[in-house]
Amino acid sequence: MLNKKPVERMLGAGLAAVLCAALAVQAQTSGTQQSGSQGGTGQSGTAQGGTGTAGAQGTSGQSGTQGSTASGTGGAATVSSTDRKIVTDLAMANMSEIEAARTAQSKSQDDKIKKYAQQMIDDHTKALSEVQQLAQTKGITLPSTLDRAHKAGADKLAALSGDAFDRAYMAQAGVAEHKKTHGMLTRAQGRAKDADIKALVTRMTPTVDQHLNAAQELHGNKNNPKGSSGTDTEKSGQ
């Protein structure tokens, strides 16, 4: 009879070898899958890292664009304080003339003065629009109402009537204010640094000169109904 123990031992050893081999294959397969999974994770991480870099670059680019835009808009900040004052004074002068002329249109009974007042409204409204457009371009904030001095003058004028009003309107808004504006424009031509502001000052000067000449003529006629001949007579008498 065959001895069963050696046979059982052989069978047991064979089964053990088969199990070991199977376990080894399984372990190798599992390791390969884990390695692949880790590799994929690494690629994913790299991709995410790349996306982060691209995002950072995109953000940086947007920030640069915004900064450039802000810088372009803020270029108005380079306008000097002198130029800002010139533009602000121009706006105030035009606003004052428009206000006084509207009062004259409603209170004066002199057709010549009413005609002059309408020209002031037309010309100074156009000039004020130019000043406002330029101020917006340069980032200059303009006043929306008359300052204290001009408001006081407008109130004083509005309290008058008849010939007293006509004489005061031509003396104040017609002659005095246009002389003041003429002097301001003359100084601004030499002081303005911004080319656009200097050009606006140059364009406005002839119109203000014309307004002043017309006002002086009307004011002279109003104060001396005899006209220039009467004035000459008075001079020769002196």
Rosetta blueprint (number, residue, H / E / L):
1 M L
2 L L
3 N L
4 K H
5 K H
6 P H
7 V H
8 E H
9 R H
10 M H
11 L H
12 G H
13 A H
14 G H
15 L H
16 A H
17 A H
18 V H
19 L H
20 C H
21 A H
22 A H
23 L H
24 A H
25 V H
26 Q H
27 A H
28 Q H
29 T H
30 S H
31 G H
32 T H
33 Q H
34 Q H
35 S H
36 G H
37 S H
38 Q H
39 G H
40 G H
41 T H
42 G H
43 Q H
44 S H
45 G H
46 T H
47 A H
48 Q H
49 G H
50 G H
51 T H
52 G H
53 T H
54 A H
55 G H
56 A H
57 Q H
58 G H
59 T H
60 S H
61 G H
62 Q H
63 S H
64 G H
65 T H
66 Q H
67 G H
68 S H
69 T H
70 A H
71 S H
72 G H
73 T H
74 G H
75 G H
76 A H
77 A H
78 T H
79 V L
80 S L
81 S H
82 T H
83 D H
84 R H
85 K H
86 I H
87 V H
88 T H
89 D H
90 L H
91 A H
92 M H
93 A H
94 N H
95 M H
96 S H
97 E H
98 I H
99 E H
100 A H
101 A H
102 R H
103 T H
104 A H
105 Q H
106 S H
107 K H
108 S L
109 Q L
110 D L
111 D H
112 K H
113 I H
114 K H
115 K H
116 Y H
117 A H
118 Q H
119 Q H
120 M H
121 I H
122 D H
123 D H
124 H H
125 T H
126 K H
127 A H
128 L H
129 S H
130 E H
131 V H
132 Q H
133 Q H
134 L H
135 A H
136 Q H
137 T H
138 K H
139 G L
140 I L
141 T L
142 L L
143 P L
144 S L
145 T L
146 L L
147 D L
148 R H
149 A H
150 H H
151 K H
152 A H
153 G H
154 A H
155 D H
156 K H
157 L H
158 A H
159 A L
160 L L
161 S L
162 G H
163 D H
164 A H
165 F H
166 D H
167 R H
168 A H
169 Y H
170 M H
171 A H
172 Q H
173 A H
174 G H
175 V H
176 A H
177 E H
178 H H
179 K H
180 K H
181 T H
182 H H
183 G H
184 M H
185 L H
186 T H
187 R H
188 A H
189 Q H
190 G H
191 R H
192 A L
193 K L
194 D L
195 A H
196 D H
197 I H
198 K H
199 A H
200 L H
201 V H
202 T H
203 R H
204 M H
205 T H
206 P H
207 T H
208 V H
209 D H
210 Q H
211 H H
212 L H
213 N H
214 A H
215 A H
216 Q H
217 E H
218 L H
219 H H
220 G H
221 N H
222 K H
223 N H
224 N L
225 P L
226 K L
227 G L
228 S H
229 S H
230 G H
231 T H
232 D H
233 T H
234 E H
235 K H
236 S H
237 G H
238 Q L
